[in-house]
């Protein structure tokens, strides 16, 4: 779509026009923050390889998203230049293993982890994962998880957004900033929450439970 063909062109301010964004109407939509520390999602195959046949993840504590939990199990992540011990596994298992780290962690491990939406693992680097009964060499799967917002369909309807939309999120405060291109993910299983990593949260002086605002929706990709 060309910008001049956009039916909402007349409604856009010059600032939002320059970013190809349409302000949320009638007012910004408020979302609580959930900070995501480094963690690992395991496939059943890799769980078996590192913990033994028939092993099941043990619940350490439930996470904010329904059905998700931090497991008691942790692994050691080994990169070309460094090691990070005690990295928490999250459950339940997934079809493919994925390691989500911050850019600071990537420097420590000595890898170039790209910024990706969860599950988009093509062309990503790998690491070694070491468990109590074995190790796995991942050929791919290490990412900097892109900031995203989980929404229940009722939240999406209220915000006039849909699954797959991209939005701008405003953070107020002493280190006020804006996060652009934030992915909206909508599911009956989701609870409203803005997920970002520890580097992003520290830069914006955000804590779990703080409130941010969706101020605009991206019009053009």
KOLDOPA-180755 format. One record per residue (C-alpha): residue in one letter; z negated, x, y negated; residue number from 1. Coordinates in steps of 0.1 Angstrom, whole numbers, plus 5000, padded with zeros to 4 digits. Each point is the difference from the previous one (the first is absolute). Layout:
REM residues N
{"A" {Z X Y} NUM}
...
END
This chain:
REM residues 221
{"X" {5000 5000 5000} 1}
{"X" {5009 5013 4965} 2}
{"X" {4973 4997 4974} 3}
{"X" {5022 4979 4977} 4}
{"X" {5004 4974 5029} 5}
{"X" {4962 4995 5003} 6}
{"X" {4992 4963 4990} 7}
{"X" {4966 5011 4987} 8}
{"X" {5014 5025 4976} 9}
{"X" {4991 4979 4969} 10}
{"X" {4963 4999 5010} 11}
{"X" {4995 5037 5003} 12}
{"X" {4984 5021 4972} 13}
{"X" {5017 5033 4992} 14}
{"X" {4972 5019 5018} 15}
{"X" {5003 4981 5032} 16}
{"X" {5038 5000 4998} 17}
{"X" {5000 5038 4999} 18}
{"X" {4980 5000 5033} 19}
{"X" {5020 4970 5016} 20}
{"X" {4968 4981 5002} 21}
{"X" {4991 4963 4993} 22}
{"X" {4965 4993 4988} 23}
{"X" {4979 4979 5024} 24}
{"X" {4998 4964 4987} 25}
{"X" {4978 4985 4987} 26}
{"X" {4976 5029 5001} 27}
{"X" {4993 5032 5020} 28}
{"X" {4988 4994 5036} 29}
{"X" {4967 5017 5008} 30}
{"X" {4996 5020 5033} 31}
{"X" {4970 5019 5015} 32}
{"X" {5003 5036 5009} 33}
{"X" {4997 5015 5035} 34}
{"X" {5002 5038 5001} 35}
{"X" {5015 5014 5032} 36}
{"X" {4987 5034 5011} 37}
{"X" {5020 5021 5024} 38}
{"X" {5003 4984 5034} 39}
{"X" {5021 4997 5032} 40}
{"X" {5017 4972 5019} 41}
{"X" {5006 5007 5036} 42}
{"X" {5025 4986 5025} 43}
{"X" {4986 4991 5035} 44}
{"X" {5018 5030 5015} 45}
{"X" {4984 5025 4976} 46}
{"X" {4965 4983 5003} 47}
{"X" {5003 5005 5038} 48}
{"X" {5011 5037 4996} 49}
{"X" {4970 5009 4978} 50}
{"X" {4972 4978 5014} 51}
{"X" {5010 4993 5036} 52}
{"X" {5015 4972 5021} 53}
{"X" {4987 4966 4993} 54}
{"X" {4981 5010 4969} 55}
{"X" {4996 4974 4972} 56}
{"X" {4991 5006 4964} 57}
{"X" {4964 4993 4991} 58}
{"X" {4992 4981 4969} 59}
{"X" {4981 5019 4974} 60}
{"X" {5002 4975 4972} 61}
{"X" {5024 4972 4991} 62}
{"X" {5025 5006 4971} 63}
{"X" {5007 4976 4972} 64}
{"X" {5033 4988 5016} 65}
{"X" {4993 4975 5028} 66}
{"X" {5003 5015 5035} 67}
{"X" {5001 5036 4988} 68}
{"X" {4971 5024 5006} 69}
{"X" {4989 5036 4996} 70}
{"X" {4995 5014 5035} 71}
{"X" {4972 5023 5011} 72}
{"X" {5027 5024 5011} 73}
{"X" {5011 5029 4978} 74}
{"X" {5026 5027 5005} 75}
{"X" {5008 5035 4987} 76}
{"X" {5033 5003 4981} 77}
{"X" {5016 5034 5002} 78}
{"X" {5028 5010 4976} 79}
{"X" {5020 5032 4995} 80}
{"X" {4974 5014 4975} 81}
{"X" {4968 4981 5005} 82}
{"X" {4978 4976 5020} 83}
{"X" {4981 4968 4991} 84}
{"X" {4973 4990 5024} 85}
{"X" {4984 4966 5005} 86}
{"X" {5030 4978 4989} 87}
{"X" {4992 4964 5008} 88}
{"X" {5021 4980 5023} 89}
{"X" {5007 4964 4990} 90}
{"X" {5005 4971 5024} 91}
{"X" {5015 4982 5017} 92}
{"X" {5028 5022 5014} 93}
{"X" {5035 4998 4986} 94}
{"X" {5035 5005 5016} 95}
{"X" {5003 5035 4984} 96}
{"X" {4974 5025 4989} 97}
{"X" {4997 5006 4962} 98}
{"X" {4978 5024 4980} 99}
{"X" {4993 4989 4964} 100}
{"X" {4987 5028 4977} 101}
{"X" {4998 5008 4963} 102}
{"X" {5021 5026 4982} 103}
{"X" {4969 5022 4999} 104}
{"X" {4997 4998 5038} 105}
{"X" {5037 5009 5003} 106}
{"X" {4995 5032 4980} 107}
{"X" {4970 5008 5023} 108}
{"X" {5021 4995 5031} 109}
{"X" {5030 5018 4987} 110}
{"X" {5025 4971 5003} 111}
{"X" {5024 4981 4978} 112}
{"X" {4989 4964 5007} 113}
{"X" {5023 4975 4982} 114}
{"X" {4989 4968 4982} 115}
{"X" {5009 4972 5023} 116}
{"X" {4991 4963 5007} 117}
{"X" {4980 4997 5032} 118}
{"X" {5022 5001 5031} 119}
{"X" {5029 5018 4983} 120}
{"X" {4998 5032 5020} 121}
{"X" {5036 5012 5003} 122}
{"X" {5003 5036 4989} 123}
{"X" {4963 5005 4994} 124}
{"X" {4982 5032 5012} 125}
{"X" {4977 5002 5030} 126}
{"X" {4966 5016 5007} 127}
{"X" {4979 5007 5031} 128}
{"X" {4972 4976 5008} 129}
{"X" {4971 5012 5021} 130}
{"X" {4977 4977 5018} 131}
{"X" {4972 5004 5026} 132}
{"X" {5022 5000 5030} 133}
{"X" {5034 5012 4988} 134}
{"X" {5023 5007 4971} 135}
{"X" {5032 4984 4987} 136}
{"X" {5028 5017 4980} 137}
{"X" {5014 4973 4977} 138}
{"X" {5037 5007 4992} 139}
{"X" {4997 4976 4970} 140}
{"X" {4976 4975 4985} 141}
{"X" {4981 5017 4971} 142}
{"X" {5003 4982 4967} 143}
{"X" {4985 4995 4966} 144}
{"X" {4995 4963 5002} 145}
{"X" {5016 4983 4970} 146}
{"X" {4977 4977 4980} 147}
{"X" {5003 4964 5011} 148}
{"X" {4984 4966 4997} 149}
{"X" {4990 4978 5029} 150}
{"X" {5002 4963 4993} 151}
{"X" {4993 4968 5018} 152}
{"X" {5029 4974 4995} 153}
{"X" {4976 4980 4977} 154}
{"X" {4996 5030 4978} 155}
{"X" {5037 5007 4999} 156}
{"X" {5007 4964 4990} 157}
{"X" {4975 5002 4972} 158}
{"X" {5015 5033 4988} 159}
{"X" {5035 4987 5005} 160}
{"X" {5009 5030 5021} 161}
{"X" {5014 5004 5035} 162}
{"X" {4999 5025 5028} 163}
{"X" {5021 5031 4991} 164}
{"X" {4997 4996 4962} 165}
{"X" {4992 5031 4979} 166}
{"X" {4975 4997 4972} 167}
{"X" {4983 5020 4972} 168}
{"X" {4962 5002 5002} 169}
{"X" {4980 5008 4969} 170}
{"X" {4966 5018 5002} 171}
{"X" {4978 4997 4969} 172}
{"X" {4972 5024 4991} 173}
{"X" {4995 5036 4988} 174}
{"X" {5029 5012 5022} 175}
{"X" {5021 4969 4997} 176}
{"X" {5033 5003 5016} 177}
{"X" {5028 4979 5017} 178}
{"X" {5013 5002 5036} 179}
{"X" {5036 4991 5002} 180}
{"X" {5021 4989 5030} 181}
{"X" {4969 4987 5019} 182}
{"X" {5011 4981 5031} 183}
{"X" {4988 4964 5007} 184}
{"X" {4992 4993 5036} 185}
{"X" {4994 4964 5009} 186}
{"X" {4985 4986 5032} 187}
{"X" {4976 4974 5013} 188}
{"X" {4980 5029 5014} 189}
{"X" {4995 5017 4967} 190}
{"X" {4972 4999 4974} 191}
{"X" {5008 5007 4963} 192}
{"X" {4996 5037 4993} 193}
{"X" {5017 5029 4982} 194}
{"X" {5002 5030 5023} 195}
{"X" {5004 5035 4986} 196}
{"X" {4989 5035 5012} 197}
{"X" {4971 5021 4989} 198}
{"X" {5021 5022 4977} 199}
{"X" {5013 4970 4981} 200}
{"X" {4966 4983 4998} 201}
{"X" {4983 5032 4987} 202}
{"X" {5027 5005 4974} 203}
{"X" {4995 4965 4987} 204}
{"X" {4962 5001 5004} 205}
{"X" {5001 4970 5023} 206}
{"X" {4974 4989 5026} 207}
{"X" {5002 4975 5029} 208}
{"X" {4997 4965 4986} 209}
{"X" {5012 5008 4965} 210}
{"X" {5025 4976 4986} 211}
{"X" {5036 5008 4990} 212}
{"X" {5027 4977 4987} 213}
{"X" {5036 4993 5011} 214}
{"X" {5017 4998 4967} 215}
{"X" {5037 5000 5008} 216}
{"X" {5025 4996 5029} 217}
{"X" {5029 5023 5004} 218}
{"X" {5034 4983 4996} 219}
{"X" {5025 5026 5012} 220}
{"X" {4998 5024 5029} 221}
END
